[in-house]
């Protein structure tokens, strides 16, 4: 699942993998239901649903759970769900984009605002942060999918915008090594399908928020930032959290535990 992957990895390393995975499955299921409601309940004919199903499969969500999530769309469950985006700043001026999927707008707003207030952040108006971010497509492959040159060639042929390959063994703060392919918002499905024919199915595909710049953060502010990310991740209504901090390996290791 797209989102704050670096923090998700920290959560796993803190021995909370089972709890995190349970919430991940719940969020994937909700996204499938809402996606199915937004169009036809057939992944082949509904691009958003196709993305949601592919991401669920990449996280090993069982097929019967995926189908039940699709079936719930016709049962009216998705009618009560509302998609909301919150924007704000955290410790040190780090920018946040928080995507929520909720059946209770007041509860979601209250909980997100409380997390920001408790850990030195402040919510802003819609657009106060995202004008400095880009809405783009993201395709991720594990390192074993191919060499940097092979992935780059496949991406160019498919019409991608950029490729970032990090094949170094990760430290406590980094995500697993692999390749990240960036596409224009409207080209994601086409590029993903073209690359799949060459490299196989990707680890994940998603429409994400990508910051145009990062905010350096160090010292105790890093620990506070991690607490804010932790609090947001614990909220059931929160689907994705994006932030643009730039933290050294030393500070990340020091404050992640």
FENFEN-V221864 format. One record per residue. N is the residue number from 1. D_LAST is the distance of its C-alpha to the last C-alpha in Angstrom with 2 decimals. Layout:
n: <N N>
d_last: <D_LAST D_LAST>
This chain:
n: <1 2 3 4 5 6 7 8 9 10 11 12 13 14 15 16 17 18 19 20 21 22 23 24 25 26 27 28 29 30 31 32 33 34 35 36 37 38 39 40 41 42 43 44 45 46 47 48 49 50 51 52 53 54 55 56 57 58 59 60 61 62 63 64 65 66 67 68 69 70 71 72 73 74 75 76 77 78 79 80 81 82 83 84 85 86 87 88 89 90 91 92 93 94 95 96 97 98 99 100 101 102 103 104 105 106 107 108 109 110 111 112 113 114 115 116 117 118 119 120 121 122 123 124 125 126 127 128 129 130 131 132 133 134 135 136 137 138 139 140 141 142 143 144 145 146 147 148 149 150 151 152 153 154 155 156 157 158 159 160 161 162 163 164 165 166 167 168 169 170 171 172 173 174 175 176 177 178 179 180 181 182 183 184 185 186 187 188 189 190 191 192 193 194 195 196 197 198 199 200 201 202 203 204 205 206 207 208 209 210 211 212 213 214 215 216 217 218 219 220 221 222 223 224 225 226 227 228 229 230 231 232 233 234 235 236 237 238 239 240 241 242 243 244 245 246 247 248 249 250 251 252 253 254 255 256 257>
d_last: <22.88 22.83 20.51 17.09 16.43 13.62 11.51 12.95 11.77 8.04 9.06 10.91 8.49 6.60 10.18 11.77 14.25 17.31 16.76 15.93 18.98 21.17 20.61 21.16 24.42 25.51 25.05 26.83 29.63 30.14 30.38 32.94 34.97 35.13 35.91 38.68 40.08 40.16 42.64 44.17 42.30 42.75 39.97 42.74 44.23 41.20 38.85 36.06 36.28 36.39 33.08 31.48 32.92 31.96 28.31 28.41 30.02 27.44 24.77 27.21 28.30 31.45 34.79 36.09 33.16 33.83 37.52 37.03 34.97 37.88 40.41 38.79 39.71 43.36 42.71 41.90 38.20 37.33 39.92 37.66 34.61 34.21 32.21 30.90 29.07 27.30 26.74 25.17 23.07 19.65 18.25 20.19 22.63 20.49 22.72 21.98 24.13 23.43 25.73 26.62 28.91 30.15 33.17 32.74 32.56 32.40 29.46 27.46 28.39 27.59 24.10 23.14 24.73 23.02 19.52 20.64 22.36 19.57 17.14 19.76 21.27 24.77 26.52 29.55 32.65 32.89 33.26 31.70 28.92 30.21 33.20 30.85 29.45 31.32 31.74 31.85 31.69 28.87 29.41 26.79 27.70 25.79 26.50 29.13 31.21 32.91 33.01 32.38 36.16 36.79 34.30 35.59 39.16 38.50 36.81 39.71 42.25 40.56 40.58 36.91 36.07 33.34 31.11 27.78 26.99 23.77 24.39 21.97 19.42 16.14 13.06 9.46 10.58 14.11 15.95 18.25 21.19 24.30 26.83 26.82 30.33 31.22 34.39 36.43 35.78 39.12 38.94 35.82 37.67 40.38 38.12 35.87 39.01 40.48 37.43 37.16 40.65 39.59 35.99 35.74 33.63 30.55 27.02 27.17 29.49 28.95 30.18 27.34 26.94 26.52 26.10 28.84 26.63 23.07 21.87 20.21 17.20 15.62 14.24 13.10 14.47 11.63 9.25 12.27 12.85 9.66 10.74 14.17 13.44 11.77 14.93 17.26 16.03 16.60 20.18 22.66 24.98 22.67 23.50 21.98 19.89 20.67 19.43 20.49 17.88 18.05 14.96 15.05 13.15 12.26 10.87 8.98 7.33 7.02 5.65 3.79 0.00>
